[in-house]
Amino acid sequence: MKTSKLYVGNLSYRTTEETVRDAFAQYGNVVSARVFEGKGFGFVEMGTIEEAEAAKEALNETDIEGRNIRVDEARPRQERPYRR
């Protein structure tokens, strides 16, 4: 099943959620945008699957703040074994 949540990778460490939200808003309703500070990636949730596909097609391998970003369908989080 397709989802409207997208993974956004290869972000500059200075890229903000607002910058990502603005880029994706050109392709539809951005429900949420989250950038993990100092990690170089984040997630964007679009209003519909069609909007997510349009954003993925248009923005994958495009430049945001000097970096060619990677946009892909987000995969479900994998459970990790507990580590002490």
Phi and psi in radians as a Rosetta constraint file:
Dihedral C 1 N 2 CA 2 C 2 CIRCULARHARMONIC -1.344 0.35
Dihedral N 2 CA 2 C 2 N 3 CIRCULARHARMONIC 2.702 0.35
Dihedral C 2 N 3 CA 3 C 3 CIRCULARHARMONIC -2.244 0.35
Dihedral N 3 CA 3 C 3 N 4 CIRCULARHARMONIC 2.892 0.35
Dihedral C 3 N 4 CA 4 C 4 CIRCULARHARMONIC -1.714 0.35
Dihedral N 4 CA 4 C 4 N 5 CIRCULARHARMONIC 0.087 0.35
Dihedral C 4 N 5 CA 5 C 5 CIRCULARHARMONIC -1.631 0.35
Dihedral N 5 CA 5 C 5 N 6 CIRCULARHARMONIC 2.279 0.35
Dihedral C 5 N 6 CA 6 C 6 CIRCULARHARMONIC -2.055 0.35
Dihedral N 6 CA 6 C 6 N 7 CIRCULARHARMONIC 2.495 0.35
Dihedral C 6 N 7 CA 7 C 7 CIRCULARHARMONIC -1.549 0.35
Dihedral N 7 CA 7 C 7 N 8 CIRCULARHARMONIC 2.371 0.35
Dihedral C 7 N 8 CA 8 C 8 CIRCULARHARMONIC -2.168 0.35
Dihedral N 8 CA 8 C 8 N 9 CIRCULARHARMONIC 2.003 0.35
Dihedral C 8 N 9 CA 9 C 9 CIRCULARHARMONIC -2.082 0.35
Dihedral N 9 CA 9 C 9 N 10 CIRCULARHARMONIC 2.996 0.35
Dihedral C 9 N 10 CA 10 C 10 CIRCULARHARMONIC 1.102 0.35
Dihedral N 10 CA 10 C 10 N 11 CIRCULARHARMONIC 0.590 0.35
Dihedral C 10 N 11 CA 11 C 11 CIRCULARHARMONIC -1.367 0.35
Dihedral N 11 CA 11 C 11 N 12 CIRCULARHARMONIC 2.601 0.35
Dihedral C 11 N 12 CA 12 C 12 CIRCULARHARMONIC -1.116 0.35
Dihedral N 12 CA 12 C 12 N 13 CIRCULARHARMONIC 2.579 0.35
Dihedral C 12 N 13 CA 13 C 13 CIRCULARHARMONIC -1.130 0.35
Dihedral N 13 CA 13 C 13 N 14 CIRCULARHARMONIC -0.313 0.35
Dihedral C 13 N 14 CA 14 C 14 CIRCULARHARMONIC -1.624 0.35
Dihedral N 14 CA 14 C 14 N 15 CIRCULARHARMONIC -0.053 0.35
Dihedral C 14 N 15 CA 15 C 15 CIRCULARHARMONIC -1.189 0.35
Dihedral N 15 CA 15 C 15 N 16 CIRCULARHARMONIC 2.324 0.35
Dihedral C 15 N 16 CA 16 C 16 CIRCULARHARMONIC -1.774 0.35
Dihedral N 16 CA 16 C 16 N 17 CIRCULARHARMONIC 2.878 0.35
Dihedral C 16 N 17 CA 17 C 17 CIRCULARHARMONIC -1.065 0.35
Dihedral N 17 CA 17 C 17 N 18 CIRCULARHARMONIC -0.636 0.35
Dihedral C 17 N 18 CA 18 C 18 CIRCULARHARMONIC -1.092 0.35
Dihedral N 18 CA 18 C 18 N 19 CIRCULARHARMONIC -0.732 0.35
Dihedral C 18 N 19 CA 19 C 19 CIRCULARHARMONIC -1.082 0.35
Dihedral N 19 CA 19 C 19 N 20 CIRCULARHARMONIC -0.787 0.35
Dihedral C 19 N 20 CA 20 C 20 CIRCULARHARMONIC -1.154 0.35
Dihedral N 20 CA 20 C 20 N 21 CIRCULARHARMONIC -0.785 0.35
Dihedral C 20 N 21 CA 21 C 21 CIRCULARHARMONIC -1.020 0.35
Dihedral N 21 CA 21 C 21 N 22 CIRCULARHARMONIC -0.786 0.35
Dihedral C 21 N 22 CA 22 C 22 CIRCULARHARMONIC -1.085 0.35
Dihedral N 22 CA 22 C 22 N 23 CIRCULARHARMONIC -0.714 0.35
Dihedral C 22 N 23 CA 23 C 23 CIRCULARHARMONIC -1.124 0.35
Dihedral N 23 CA 23 C 23 N 24 CIRCULARHARMONIC -0.768 0.35
Dihedral C 23 N 24 CA 24 C 24 CIRCULARHARMONIC -1.349 0.35
Dihedral N 24 CA 24 C 24 N 25 CIRCULARHARMONIC -0.455 0.35
Dihedral C 24 N 25 CA 25 C 25 CIRCULARHARMONIC -1.113 0.35
Dihedral N 25 CA 25 C 25 N 26 CIRCULARHARMONIC -0.354 0.35
Dihedral C 25 N 26 CA 26 C 26 CIRCULARHARMONIC -1.130 0.35
Dihedral N 26 CA 26 C 26 N 27 CIRCULARHARMONIC -0.303 0.35
Dihedral C 26 N 27 CA 27 C 27 CIRCULARHARMONIC -1.982 0.35
Dihedral N 27 CA 27 C 27 N 28 CIRCULARHARMONIC 0.102 0.35
Dihedral C 27 N 28 CA 28 C 28 CIRCULARHARMONIC 2.572 0.35
Dihedral N 28 CA 28 C 28 N 29 CIRCULARHARMONIC -2.933 0.35
Dihedral C 28 N 29 CA 29 C 29 CIRCULARHARMONIC -1.340 0.35
Dihedral N 29 CA 29 C 29 N 30 CIRCULARHARMONIC 2.081 0.35
Dihedral C 29 N 30 CA 30 C 30 CIRCULARHARMONIC -1.569 0.35
Dihedral N 30 CA 30 C 30 N 31 CIRCULARHARMONIC 1.916 0.35
Dihedral C 30 N 31 CA 31 C 31 CIRCULARHARMONIC -1.263 0.35
Dihedral N 31 CA 31 C 31 N 32 CIRCULARHARMONIC -0.755 0.35
Dihedral C 31 N 32 CA 32 C 32 CIRCULARHARMONIC -2.712 0.35
Dihedral N 32 CA 32 C 32 N 33 CIRCULARHARMONIC 2.672 0.35
Dihedral C 32 N 33 CA 33 C 33 CIRCULARHARMONIC -2.436 0.35
Dihedral N 33 CA 33 C 33 N 34 CIRCULARHARMONIC 2.257 0.35
Dihedral C 33 N 34 CA 34 C 34 CIRCULARHARMONIC -2.349 0.35
Dihedral N 34 CA 34 C 34 N 35 CIRCULARHARMONIC 2.187 0.35
Dihedral C 34 N 35 CA 35 C 35 CIRCULARHARMONIC -2.034 0.35
Dihedral N 35 CA 35 C 35 N 36 CIRCULARHARMONIC 2.270 0.35
Dihedral C 35 N 36 CA 36 C 36 CIRCULARHARMONIC -1.551 0.35
Dihedral N 36 CA 36 C 36 N 37 CIRCULARHARMONIC 1.914 0.35
Dihedral C 36 N 37 CA 37 C 37 CIRCULARHARMONIC -0.991 0.35
Dihedral N 37 CA 37 C 37 N 38 CIRCULARHARMONIC 2.270 0.35
Dihedral C 37 N 38 CA 38 C 38 CIRCULARHARMONIC 1.302 0.35
Dihedral N 38 CA 38 C 38 N 39 CIRCULARHARMONIC 0.148 0.35
Dihedral C 38 N 39 CA 39 C 39 CIRCULARHARMONIC -1.945 0.35
Dihedral N 39 CA 39 C 39 N 40 CIRCULARHARMONIC -0.420 0.35
Dihedral C 39 N 40 CA 40 C 40 CIRCULARHARMONIC 1.438 0.35
Dihedral N 40 CA 40 C 40 N 41 CIRCULARHARMONIC 0.320 0.35
Dihedral C 40 N 41 CA 41 C 41 CIRCULARHARMONIC -2.643 0.35
Dihedral N 41 CA 41 C 41 N 42 CIRCULARHARMONIC 2.965 0.35
Dihedral C 41 N 42 CA 42 C 42 CIRCULARHARMONIC -2.936 0.35
Dihedral N 42 CA 42 C 42 N 43 CIRCULARHARMONIC -2.991 0.35
Dihedral C 42 N 43 CA 43 C 43 CIRCULARHARMONIC -2.372 0.35
Dihedral N 43 CA 43 C 43 N 44 CIRCULARHARMONIC 2.522 0.35
Dihedral C 43 N 44 CA 44 C 44 CIRCULARHARMONIC -2.235 0.35
Dihedral N 44 CA 44 C 44 N 45 CIRCULARHARMONIC 2.294 0.35
Dihedral C 44 N 45 CA 45 C 45 CIRCULARHARMONIC -1.905 0.35
Dihedral N 45 CA 45 C 45 N 46 CIRCULARHARMONIC 2.138 0.35
Dihedral C 45 N 46 CA 46 C 46 CIRCULARHARMONIC -1.691 0.35
Dihedral N 46 CA 46 C 46 N 47 CIRCULARHARMONIC 2.791 0.35
Dihedral C 46 N 47 CA 47 C 47 CIRCULARHARMONIC -1.137 0.35
Dihedral N 47 CA 47 C 47 N 48 CIRCULARHARMONIC -0.593 0.35
Dihedral C 47 N 48 CA 48 C 48 CIRCULARHARMONIC -2.403 0.35
Dihedral N 48 CA 48 C 48 N 49 CIRCULARHARMONIC 2.844 0.35
Dihedral C 48 N 49 CA 49 C 49 CIRCULARHARMONIC -1.083 0.35
Dihedral N 49 CA 49 C 49 N 50 CIRCULARHARMONIC -0.684 0.35
Dihedral C 49 N 50 CA 50 C 50 CIRCULARHARMONIC -1.121 0.35
Dihedral N 50 CA 50 C 50 N 51 CIRCULARHARMONIC -0.705 0.35
Dihedral C 50 N 51 CA 51 C 51 CIRCULARHARMONIC -1.149 0.35
Dihedral N 51 CA 51 C 51 N 52 CIRCULARHARMONIC -0.695 0.35
Dihedral C 51 N 52 CA 52 C 52 CIRCULARHARMONIC -1.102 0.35
Dihedral N 52 CA 52 C 52 N 53 CIRCULARHARMONIC -0.762 0.35
Dihedral C 52 N 53 CA 53 C 53 CIRCULARHARMONIC -1.101 0.35
Dihedral N 53 CA 53 C 53 N 54 CIRCULARHARMONIC -0.744 0.35
Dihedral C 53 N 54 CA 54 C 54 CIRCULARHARMONIC -1.090 0.35
Dihedral N 54 CA 54 C 54 N 55 CIRCULARHARMONIC -0.766 0.35
Dihedral C 54 N 55 CA 55 C 55 CIRCULARHARMONIC -1.133 0.35
Dihedral N 55 CA 55 C 55 N 56 CIRCULARHARMONIC -0.745 0.35
Dihedral C 55 N 56 CA 56 C 56 CIRCULARHARMONIC -1.058 0.35
Dihedral N 56 CA 56 C 56 N 57 CIRCULARHARMONIC -0.844 0.35
Dihedral C 56 N 57 CA 57 C 57 CIRCULARHARMONIC -1.090 0.35
Dihedral N 57 CA 57 C 57 N 58 CIRCULARHARMONIC -0.721 0.35
Dihedral C 57 N 58 CA 58 C 58 CIRCULARHARMONIC -1.364 0.35
Dihedral N 58 CA 58 C 58 N 59 CIRCULARHARMONIC -0.614 0.35
Dihedral C 58 N 59 CA 59 C 59 CIRCULARHARMONIC -1.766 0.35
Dihedral N 59 CA 59 C 59 N 60 CIRCULARHARMONIC -0.319 0.35
Dihedral C 59 N 60 CA 60 C 60 CIRCULARHARMONIC -1.045 0.35
Dihedral N 60 CA 60 C 60 N 61 CIRCULARHARMONIC 2.275 0.35
Dihedral C 60 N 61 CA 61 C 61 CIRCULARHARMONIC 1.189 0.35
Dihedral N 61 CA 61 C 61 N 62 CIRCULARHARMONIC 0.408 0.35
Dihedral C 61 N 62 CA 62 C 62 CIRCULARHARMONIC -1.790 0.35
Dihedral N 62 CA 62 C 62 N 63 CIRCULARHARMONIC 2.850 0.35
Dihedral C 62 N 63 CA 63 C 63 CIRCULARHARMONIC -1.541 0.35
Dihedral N 63 CA 63 C 63 N 64 CIRCULARHARMONIC 2.186 0.35
Dihedral C 63 N 64 CA 64 C 64 CIRCULARHARMONIC -2.245 0.35
Dihedral N 64 CA 64 C 64 N 65 CIRCULARHARMONIC 2.046 0.35
Dihedral C 64 N 65 CA 65 C 65 CIRCULARHARMONIC 0.914 0.35
Dihedral N 65 CA 65 C 65 N 66 CIRCULARHARMONIC 0.777 0.35
Dihedral C 65 N 66 CA 66 C 66 CIRCULARHARMONIC 1.453 0.35
Dihedral N 66 CA 66 C 66 N 67 CIRCULARHARMONIC 0.100 0.35
Dihedral C 66 N 67 CA 67 C 67 CIRCULARHARMONIC -2.178 0.35
Dihedral N 67 CA 67 C 67 N 68 CIRCULARHARMONIC 2.403 0.35
Dihedral C 67 N 68 CA 68 C 68 CIRCULARHARMONIC -1.413 0.35
Dihedral N 68 CA 68 C 68 N 69 CIRCULARHARMONIC 1.870 0.35
Dihedral C 68 N 69 CA 69 C 69 CIRCULARHARMONIC -1.342 0.35
Dihedral N 69 CA 69 C 69 N 70 CIRCULARHARMONIC 2.766 0.35
Dihedral C 69 N 70 CA 70 C 70 CIRCULARHARMONIC -2.009 0.35
Dihedral N 70 CA 70 C 70 N 71 CIRCULARHARMONIC 2.213 0.35
Dihedral C 70 N 71 CA 71 C 71 CIRCULARHARMONIC -2.105 0.35
Dihedral N 71 CA 71 C 71 N 72 CIRCULARHARMONIC 2.224 0.35
Dihedral C 71 N 72 CA 72 C 72 CIRCULARHARMONIC -2.585 0.35
Dihedral N 72 CA 72 C 72 N 73 CIRCULARHARMONIC 2.848 0.35
Dihedral C 72 N 73 CA 73 C 73 CIRCULARHARMONIC -1.113 0.35
Dihedral N 73 CA 73 C 73 N 74 CIRCULARHARMONIC 2.325 0.35
Dihedral C 73 N 74 CA 74 C 74 CIRCULARHARMONIC -1.236 0.35
Dihedral N 74 CA 74 C 74 N 75 CIRCULARHARMONIC 2.416 0.35
Dihedral C 74 N 75 CA 75 C 75 CIRCULARHARMONIC -1.680 0.35
Dihedral N 75 CA 75 C 75 N 76 CIRCULARHARMONIC 2.657 0.35
Dihedral C 75 N 76 CA 76 C 76 CIRCULARHARMONIC -1.060 0.35
Dihedral N 76 CA 76 C 76 N 77 CIRCULARHARMONIC 2.528 0.35
Dihedral C 76 N 77 CA 77 C 77 CIRCULARHARMONIC -1.143 0.35
Dihedral N 77 CA 77 C 77 N 78 CIRCULARHARMONIC 2.316 0.35
Dihedral C 77 N 78 CA 78 C 78 CIRCULARHARMONIC -1.516 0.35
Dihedral N 78 CA 78 C 78 N 79 CIRCULARHARMONIC 2.438 0.35
Dihedral C 78 N 79 CA 79 C 79 CIRCULARHARMONIC -1.253 0.35
Dihedral N 79 CA 79 C 79 N 80 CIRCULARHARMONIC 2.331 0.35
Dihedral C 79 N 80 CA 80 C 80 CIRCULARHARMONIC -1.894 0.35
Dihedral N 80 CA 80 C 80 N 81 CIRCULARHARMONIC 2.522 0.35
Dihedral C 80 N 81 CA 81 C 81 CIRCULARHARMONIC -1.142 0.35
Dihedral N 81 CA 81 C 81 N 82 CIRCULARHARMONIC 2.539 0.35
Dihedral C 81 N 82 CA 82 C 82 CIRCULARHARMONIC -1.119 0.35
Dihedral N 82 CA 82 C 82 N 83 CIRCULARHARMONIC 2.326 0.35
Dihedral C 82 N 83 CA 83 C 83 CIRCULARHARMONIC -2.102 0.35
Dihedral N 83 CA 83 C 83 N 84 CIRCULARHARMONIC 2.420 0.35
